[in-house]
Amino acid sequence: MRQARPISWIKAARKDFDTFPAEAQAIFATALVDAANGGKHEIAKPLSGLGAGVLEIALAYRRNAFRVVYALQLRDAVWVIHAFQKKSTQGMKTPKHEMDLVKSRLKQLREMLP
């Protein structure tokens, strides 16, 4: 059996994640463990515009929408880049300011990791 990759967090993403309801955190944790084990949870999907290996976990929970963005192709870890509660009225689309933040954090992470 393949050894699971570690799950690493950008500090700000972890701080935001910790504000999610406990039940939502548990669902996200299961999806991240699936990713660390080489799988893809049913609520995870590729996040378009950021290249291969960047995925978004989208969860509707008690009339709220929560999202966690993670990257697979950074070293040998699953990196959680961003976690947020979606408050946009744009339907399913991830708001531009959230996408800009993901792009910025992803760029910084790629520069930081050798």
Backbone as CSV, one residue per row, in Angstrom:
resi,resn,N_x,N_y,N_z,CA_x,CA_y,CA_z,C_x,C_y,C_z
1,MET,0.840,-1.192,0.000,0.000,0.000,0.000,0.875,1.241,0.000
2,ARG,0.495,2.210,-0.770,1.221,3.461,-0.876,1.116,4.265,0.420
3,GLN,2.238,4.864,0.815,2.244,5.672,2.031,1.601,7.023,1.747
4,ALA,0.761,7.468,2.646,0.064,8.747,2.485,1.058,9.902,2.527
5,ARG,0.773,10.899,1.702,1.577,12.127,1.749,1.108,12.966,2.931
6,PRO,2.003,13.767,3.493,1.570,14.650,4.576,0.657,15.750,4.039
7,ILE,-0.186,16.260,4.913,-1.039,17.398,4.579,-0.424,18.611,5.253
8,SER,-0.016,19.590,4.433,0.608,20.813,4.936,-0.335,21.989,4.690
9,TRP,-0.246,22.977,5.554,-1.182,24.108,5.493,-0.442,25.433,5.396
10,ILE,-0.944,26.322,4.575,-0.559,27.725,4.682,-1.253,28.227,5.947
11,LYS,-0.524,28.938,6.765,-1.021,29.333,8.087,-2.381,30.042,8.022
12,ALA,-2.539,30.967,7.099,-3.801,31.715,6.984,-4.956,30.789,6.586
13,ALA,-4.672,29.792,5.757,-5.714,28.838,5.363,-6.167,28.024,6.571
14,ARG,-5.213,27.619,7.399,-5.568,26.842,8.600,-6.401,27.673,9.562
15,LYS,-6.032,28.936,9.709,-6.769,29.832,10.601,-8.215,29.981,10.128
16,ASP,-8.403,30.159,8.823,-9.757,30.288,8.283,-10.525,28.972,8.414
17,PHE,-9.858,27.861,8.142,-10.475,26.539,8.252,-10.983,26.296,9.671
18,ASP,-10.226,26.727,10.647,-10.597,26.502,12.043,-11.879,27.234,12.450
19,THR,-12.340,28.186,11.631,-13.596,28.890,11.916,-14.811,28.149,11.356
20,PHE,-14.596,27.128,10.526,-15.696,26.350,9.951,-16.376,25.544,11.057
21,PRO,-17.649,25.215,10.889,-18.310,24.329,11.854,-17.581,22.977,11.932
22,ALA,-17.584,22.379,13.094,-16.853,21.127,13.322,-17.274,20.025,12.344
23,GLU,-18.561,19.928,12.064,-19.030,18.884,11.151,-18.490,19.112,9.736
24,ALA,-18.432,20.366,9.306,-17.880,20.693,7.987,-16.379,20.392,7.968
25,GLN,-15.679,20.729,9.038,-14.249,20.430,9.124,-13.998,18.935,8.968
26,ALA,-14.844,18.120,9.576,-14.672,16.664,9.502,-14.833,16.170,8.066
27,ILE,-15.783,16.713,7.334,-15.990,16.312,5.941,-14.787,16.722,5.097
28,PHE,-14.300,17.945,5.297,-13.116,18.397,4.569,-11.901,17.549,4.917
29,ALA,-11.758,17.207,6.185,-10.619,16.396,6.616,-10.631,15.042,5.905
30,THR,-11.796,14.450,5.770,-11.909,13.177,5.052,-11.472,13.337,3.599
31,ALA,-11.901,14.406,2.957,-11.529,14.652,1.558,-10.026,14.887,1.421
32,LEU,-9.418,15.585,2.381,-7.975,15.824,2.329,-7.187,14.537,2.570
33,VAL,-7.674,13.696,3.453,-7.019,12.404,3.682,-7.109,11.551,2.414
34,ASP,-8.249,11.590,1.738,-8.376,10.878,0.463,-7.297,11.350,-0.509
35,ALA,-7.097,12.674,-0.593,-6.075,13.235,-1.484,-4.683,12.779,-1.058
36,ALA,-4.426,12.787,0.238,-3.115,12.363,0.747,-2.842,10.897,0.442
37,ASN,-3.900,10.111,0.331,-3.778,8.690,0.016,-3.802,8.411,-1.480
38,GLY,-3.793,9.472,-2.286,-3.740,9.305,-3.733,-5.083,9.261,-4.425
39,GLY,-6.158,9.488,-3.695,-7.492,9.466,-4.279,-8.062,10.865,-4.465
40,LYS,-9.315,10.910,-4.839,-10.025,12.187,-4.991,-11.436,11.983,-4.464
41,HIS,-11.803,12.742,-3.466,-13.125,12.649,-2.858,-14.169,13.135,-3.858
42,GLU,-15.387,12.648,-3.701,-16.464,12.993,-4.639,-16.810,14.480,-4.655
43,ILE,-16.487,15.225,-3.600,-16.799,16.659,-3.600,-15.595,17.512,-3.999
44,ALA,-14.509,16.880,-4.422,-13.325,17.606,-4.908,-13.372,17.664,-6.429
45,LYS,-12.938,18.809,-6.970,-12.897,18.951,-8.417,-11.723,19.848,-8.791
46,PRO,-11.185,19.688,-9.999,-10.098,20.570,-10.432,-10.565,22.027,-10.435
47,LEU,-9.687,22.905,-10.020,-9.991,24.338,-10.021,-9.421,24.915,-11.304
48,SER,-10.268,25.301,-12.212,-9.824,25.728,-13.543,-9.026,27.026,-13.484
49,GLY,-8.078,27.116,-14.406,-7.268,28.321,-14.530,-5.994,28.315,-13.712
50,LEU,-5.753,27.255,-12.943,-4.563,27.230,-12.094,-3.614,26.088,-12.432
51,GLY,-3.901,25.358,-13.467,-3.033,24.258,-13.868,-3.416,22.958,-13.196
52,ALA,-2.775,21.907,-13.656,-3.051,20.570,-13.132,-2.618,20.473,-11.671
53,GLY,-3.356,19.695,-10.928,-2.966,19.429,-9.547,-3.477,20.415,-8.521
54,VAL,-4.297,21.394,-8.922,-4.913,22.313,-7.968,-6.403,21.989,-7.957
55,LEU,-6.896,21.621,-6.781,-8.289,21.196,-6.661,-9.028,22.000,-5.611
56,GLU,-10.342,22.002,-5.748,-11.215,22.689,-4.809,-12.208,21.682,-4.247
57,ILE,-12.351,21.708,-2.942,-13.375,20.907,-2.291,-14.515,21.875,-1.991
58,ALA,-15.689,21.578,-2.534,-16.848,22.447,-2.366,-17.884,21.725,-1.511
59,LEU,-18.322,22.390,-0.457,-19.267,21.774,0.467,-20.419,22.724,0.766
60,ALA,-21.622,22.259,0.498,-22.817,22.976,0.936,-23.175,22.405,2.298
61,TYR,-23.222,23.276,3.301,-23.458,22.810,4.665,-24.377,23.787,5.381
62,ARG,-25.541,23.317,5.755,-26.524,24.122,6.487,-26.749,25.494,5.850
63,ARG,-27.090,25.468,4.576,-27.394,26.667,3.794,-26.204,27.613,3.646
64,ASN,-25.004,27.123,3.867,-23.781,27.888,3.638,-22.913,27.119,2.658
65,ALA,-22.001,27.833,2.022,-21.073,27.204,1.081,-19.652,27.412,1.590
66,PHE,-18.931,26.323,1.754,-17.551,26.372,2.212,-16.659,25.776,1.129
67,ARG,-15.433,26.299,1.034,-14.484,25.829,0.031,-13.103,25.671,0.664
68,VAL,-12.387,24.642,0.209,-10.977,24.451,0.558,-10.249,24.181,-0.750
69,VAL,-9.152,24.909,-0.979,-8.349,24.738,-2.187,-7.027,24.111,-1.775
70,TYR,-6.628,23.065,-2.505,-5.368,22.403,-2.198,-4.611,22.075,-3.478
71,ALA,-3.297,21.909,-3.315,-2.425,21.592,-4.449,-1.741,20.264,-4.188
72,LEU,-1.644,19.461,-5.241,-1.033,18.145,-5.131,0.406,18.112,-5.611
73,GLN,0.791,18.985,-6.504,2.078,18.869,-7.176,3.136,19.808,-6.603
74,LEU,3.157,19.946,-5.304,4.167,20.739,-4.619,4.896,19.830,-3.648
75,ARG,6.132,19.500,-4.016,6.907,18.539,-3.240,6.149,17.238,-3.096
76,ASP,6.268,16.617,-1.957,5.581,15.348,-1.730,4.479,15.492,-0.693
77,ALA,3.798,16.626,-0.704,2.741,16.872,0.269,1.488,17.371,-0.437
78,VAL,0.381,17.273,0.257,-0.850,17.934,-0.153,-0.839,19.267,0.570
79,TRP,-0.814,20.366,-0.182,-0.760,21.699,0.422,-2.130,22.352,0.381
80,VAL,-2.656,22.709,1.555,-3.910,23.446,1.632,-3.562,24.930,1.496
81,ILE,-4.079,25.526,0.437,-3.716,26.895,0.069,-4.702,27.920,0.611
82,HIS,-5.979,27.566,0.611,-6.991,28.551,1.004,-8.235,27.828,1.507
83,ALA,-8.896,28.410,2.490,-10.171,27.927,2.999,-11.056,29.154,3.218
84,PHE,-12.294,29.074,2.732,-13.166,30.231,2.881,-14.625,29.822,2.829
85,GLN,-15.461,30.709,3.389,-16.897,30.546,3.257,-17.315,31.408,2.085
86,LYS,-17.949,30.797,1.119,-18.349,31.503,-0.095,-19.621,32.281,0.194
87,LYS,-19.546,33.577,-0.024,-20.702,34.429,0.232,-21.160,35.144,-1.028
88,SER,-20.634,34.709,-2.145,-20.937,35.333,-3.421,-22.335,34.975,-3.894
89,THR,-22.899,35.853,-4.661,-24.188,35.585,-5.286,-23.999,35.159,-6.734
90,GLN,-22.768,34.777,-7.110,-22.441,34.433,-8.485,-22.686,32.956,-8.789
91,GLY,-23.531,32.319,-8.056,-23.798,30.903,-8.298,-22.633,30.049,-7.857
92,MET,-22.251,29.092,-8.693,-21.192,28.145,-8.354,-19.794,28.724,-8.533
93,LYS,-19.677,29.790,-9.278,-18.371,30.347,-9.609,-17.649,30.865,-8.359
94,THR,-16.354,30.549,-8.270,-15.534,31.056,-7.167,-15.283,32.539,-7.401
95,PRO,-15.552,33.400,-6.403,-15.382,34.846,-6.585,-13.952,35.223,-6.986
96,LYS,-13.834,36.281,-7.783,-12.544,36.720,-8.312,-11.544,37.014,-7.203
97,HIS,-11.952,37.696,-6.147,-10.993,38.037,-5.090,-10.463,36.783,-4.395
98,GLU,-11.285,35.738,-4.312,-10.812,34.479,-3.728,-9.825,33.799,-4.682
99,MET,-10.123,33.824,-5.983,-9.209,33.235,-6.976,-7.880,33.985,-6.991
100,ASP,-7.928,35.311,-6.883,-6.693,36.101,-6.849,-5.847,35.729,-5.638
101,LEU,-6.486,35.520,-4.506,-5.767,35.133,-3.293,-5.141,33.742,-3.461
102,VAL,-5.868,32.820,-4.061,-5.337,31.480,-4.309,-4.119,31.573,-5.224
103,LYS,-4.219,32.344,-6.303,-3.102,32.494,-7.243,-1.875,33.076,-6.552
104,SER,-2.091,34.080,-5.730,-0.990,34.716,-5.011,-0.319,33.738,-4.044
105,ARG,-1.113,33.026,-3.266,-0.556,32.072,-2.308,0.153,30.925,-3.011
106,LEU,-0.406,30.473,-4.122,0.209,29.384,-4.881,1.560,29.823,-5.434
107,LYS,1.624,31.035,-5.941,2.882,31.571,-6.472,3.924,31.662,-5.352
108,GLN,3.546,32.209,-4.211,4.474,32.334,-3.089,4.955,30.957,-2.623
109,LEU,4.060,30.003,-2.574,4.417,28.661,-2.135,5.382,28.000,-3.093
110,ARG,5.135,28.156,-4.385,6.038,27.574,-5.393,7.418,28.196,-5.322
111,GLU,7.494,29.494,-5.017,8.796,30.155,-4.888,9.506,29.736,-3.607
112,MET,8.758,29.457,-2.556,9.326,29.101,-1.266,9.859,27.663,-1.242
113,LEU,9.157,26.765,-1.920,9.561,25.359,-1.909,10.570,25.087,-3.014
114,PRO,11.699,24.458,-2.679,12.706,24.179,-3.719,12.250,23.097,-4.671
